[in-house]
Amino acid sequence: MVFSLESGDQEATFCIGDDIPALVTDRGGSIWTAYGDEGIYGGHPESAAGLAGWSADGRATWAPGGRLPDVPLEGCTAATEGDRVWLIWYSGSRRGGTFLTRITPSTGEVTSWPSPVRDPDGFAVRDHRAVLTKRVHNQRSTEVVRAELDGDAWSVTERRKIRVPGRVVMRCGQGRDGLLWLRAGDTWLRIEA
């Protein structure tokens, strides 16, 4: 369901698939999704590609179309940076790995890099710097990893465990223009990339 930011009224209802662990909207109102294995392999046509882009009225606008380094198995998190969208996901193939995929909707450009963190649950990026989080299951702490894009690879520049005001739950981080908004209990934390 899509709700108006101004009035709070429902504007549209549509189906964009099944098993969606990562979803983000961009500045234009488009919706970007990374699906889980039950969606990808569960027979739901909207979920089958693993990653997708949708208009605010539910029309499919983007699909990977063979431009990914592997076949997605599970979405981890998502973020926006200006007019770009980032979908973070991992593969189920023997090669495996977690990937950071940047999509530029205006040009259709898709670029993917191996992630410096396996299965992160939070991600934000600004230029060549990123922050990724990985929750410590059912605890009041999370691992915060800072990374920089150096040529063709992301390299970890700092890694530390931080205590947070409440338990960090799955799918709790959203990146917006270099800021990671992380939910910990009843509190939202802001971490800059």
C-alpha positions as CSV (number, residue, x, y, z in Angstrom):
1,M,0.0,0.0,0.0
2,V,1.2,3.5,-0.8
3,F,0.2,6.4,1.5
4,S,0.3,10.1,0.8
5,L,3.1,11.9,2.8
6,E,0.9,15.0,3.1
7,S,-2.5,13.6,4.0
8,G,-1.7,10.0,5.1
9,D,-4.5,8.7,2.8
10,Q,-4.0,5.5,0.9
11,E,-3.0,6.3,-2.8
12,A,-2.5,2.9,-4.3
13,T,-2.5,-0.9,-3.6
14,F,-0.6,-3.4,-5.6
15,C,1.5,-6.6,-5.3
16,I,5.3,-6.4,-5.8
17,G,6.1,-10.0,-4.9
18,D,6.7,-12.2,-1.9
19,D,9.4,-12.5,0.8
20,I,10.9,-9.0,0.7
21,P,13.7,-8.6,3.2
22,A,15.0,-5.3,1.7
23,L,12.9,-2.4,0.3
24,V,13.8,1.2,-0.2
25,T,12.2,4.1,-2.1
26,D,14.1,6.7,-4.1
27,R,13.6,10.4,-4.4
28,G,11.2,10.0,-7.3
29,G,9.0,7.6,-5.3
30,S,10.1,4.4,-7.1
31,I,10.3,1.3,-5.0
32,W,13.3,-1.0,-5.1
33,T,13.2,-4.5,-3.7
34,A,15.6,-7.4,-3.0
35,Y,13.9,-10.7,-2.4
36,G,14.5,-13.7,-0.2
37,D,14.8,-17.3,-1.3
38,E,11.1,-18.2,-0.7
39,G,10.1,-15.3,-3.0
40,I,12.7,-16.1,-5.7
41,Y,12.0,-19.8,-5.8
42,G,8.4,-19.8,-4.5
43,G,6.8,-19.3,-7.9
44,H,5.8,-15.7,-7.5
45,P,6.6,-14.0,-10.8
46,E,7.4,-10.6,-9.4
47,S,10.0,-12.1,-7.0
48,A,11.8,-14.5,-9.4
49,A,14.6,-12.1,-10.6
50,G,15.8,-11.5,-7.0
51,L,16.0,-7.7,-7.4
52,A,13.5,-5.4,-8.9
53,G,12.4,-1.7,-9.4
54,W,8.8,-0.6,-9.4
55,S,7.0,2.7,-10.1
56,A,4.9,4.3,-7.3
57,D,1.8,2.8,-8.9
58,G,3.2,-0.8,-9.0
59,R,4.5,-1.1,-12.6
60,A,7.7,-3.1,-13.0
61,T,10.4,-0.6,-14.2
62,W,13.7,-2.4,-13.7
63,A,15.0,-6.0,-13.6
64,P,18.7,-7.2,-13.4
65,G,18.5,-8.8,-16.9
66,G,21.8,-10.7,-16.6
67,R,23.8,-7.7,-15.2
68,L,24.7,-9.2,-11.8
69,P,27.8,-11.2,-11.0
70,D,25.8,-14.1,-9.7
71,V,22.2,-15.2,-9.1
72,P,20.6,-13.6,-5.9
73,L,19.4,-15.8,-3.1
74,E,18.6,-13.3,-0.3
75,G,18.4,-9.6,0.0
76,C,20.2,-8.0,3.0
77,T,19.6,-4.3,3.0
78,A,19.1,-1.3,0.7
79,A,20.1,2.4,0.5
80,T,19.8,5.5,-1.7
81,E,22.5,8.0,-2.6
82,G,21.3,10.9,-4.6
83,D,19.6,9.5,-7.7
84,R,21.3,6.1,-7.2
85,V,19.9,3.0,-5.5
86,W,22.0,0.3,-3.7
87,L,20.7,-3.2,-3.2
88,I,22.8,-5.5,-1.0
89,W,22.3,-9.2,-1.4
90,Y,24.0,-12.6,-1.3
91,S,24.2,-15.5,-3.7
92,G,23.4,-19.1,-3.1
93,S,25.8,-20.5,-5.7
94,R,29.0,-22.4,-5.0
95,R,31.0,-19.2,-5.7
96,G,28.7,-17.4,-3.3
97,G,29.4,-14.1,-1.6
98,T,27.6,-10.9,-0.7
99,F,27.4,-8.1,-3.2
100,L,26.8,-4.3,-3.2
101,T,24.9,-3.5,-6.4
102,R,24.5,0.2,-7.4
103,I,21.8,1.0,-9.9
104,T,21.5,4.4,-11.7
105,P,17.9,4.4,-12.9
106,S,18.3,7.4,-15.3
107,T,20.9,5.6,-17.3
108,G,20.2,1.9,-16.5
109,E,23.8,1.5,-15.4
110,V,24.3,-1.4,-12.9
111,T,27.6,-2.0,-11.1
112,S,28.3,-4.7,-8.5
113,W,31.2,-5.2,-6.0
114,P,31.9,-7.9,-3.5
115,S,30.9,-6.7,-0.1
116,P,33.5,-6.2,2.6
117,V,31.0,-7.6,5.1
118,R,29.1,-10.8,4.8
119,D,25.3,-10.4,5.1
120,P,25.1,-6.9,6.5
121,D,21.8,-5.7,7.8
122,G,22.4,-2.0,7.4
123,F,24.2,0.1,4.7
124,A,24.7,3.7,3.8
125,V,27.1,5.2,1.2
126,R,28.4,8.7,0.3
127,D,30.8,9.0,-2.6
128,H,33.5,6.4,-2.0
129,R,32.8,5.8,1.7
130,A,30.3,3.4,3.2
131,V,29.1,2.2,6.6
132,L,27.7,-1.3,7.1
133,T,26.3,-2.9,10.2
134,K,25.9,-6.4,11.3
135,R,23.7,-7.0,14.3
136,V,24.8,-9.2,17.1
137,H,21.8,-11.6,17.4
138,N,19.3,-10.7,20.1
139,Q,21.9,-8.5,21.9
140,R,22.1,-4.7,22.6
141,S,25.0,-4.3,20.3
142,T,25.9,-4.2,16.6
143,E,29.2,-4.3,14.6
144,V,29.8,-1.1,12.7
145,V,32.2,-1.4,9.7
146,R,33.5,1.5,7.7
147,A,34.8,0.9,4.2
148,E,36.2,2.8,1.2
149,L,36.0,2.1,-2.5
150,D,39.6,1.9,-3.7
151,G,39.6,1.3,-7.4
152,D,37.6,-1.9,-8.0
153,A,37.2,-3.1,-4.4
154,W,35.7,-2.0,-1.1
155,S,38.3,-2.2,1.7
156,V,37.5,-2.1,5.4
157,T,39.0,0.9,7.2
158,E,37.5,0.5,10.6
159,R,35.5,-2.2,12.5
160,R,34.1,-1.9,16.0
161,K,31.3,-3.3,18.1
162,I,29.0,-0.6,19.7
163,R,26.5,-0.9,22.4
164,V,23.0,0.5,21.5
165,P,20.0,1.5,23.5
166,G,17.9,-1.6,22.6
167,R,18.1,-4.8,20.7
168,V,18.8,-4.5,17.0
169,V,16.4,-6.6,15.0
170,M,16.7,-8.0,11.5
171,R,16.1,-5.6,8.6
172,C,16.4,-2.6,10.8
173,G,18.8,-0.3,8.9
174,Q,18.0,2.1,6.0
175,G,20.6,4.2,4.2
176,R,19.6,7.6,2.9
177,D,22.2,9.9,1.2
178,G,25.2,8.9,3.4
179,L,23.2,8.4,6.6
180,L,22.4,5.0,8.1
181,W,19.2,5.0,10.2
182,L,19.4,2.0,12.5
183,R,16.5,1.0,14.8
184,A,17.6,-0.3,18.2
185,G,14.7,-1.1,20.5
186,D,12.5,2.1,20.4
187,T,15.3,4.3,19.3
188,W,16.6,5.4,15.8
189,L,20.3,5.9,15.6
190,R,22.0,7.9,12.9
191,I,25.4,6.8,11.7
192,E,27.2,8.8,9.0
193,A,29.1,7.1,6.2
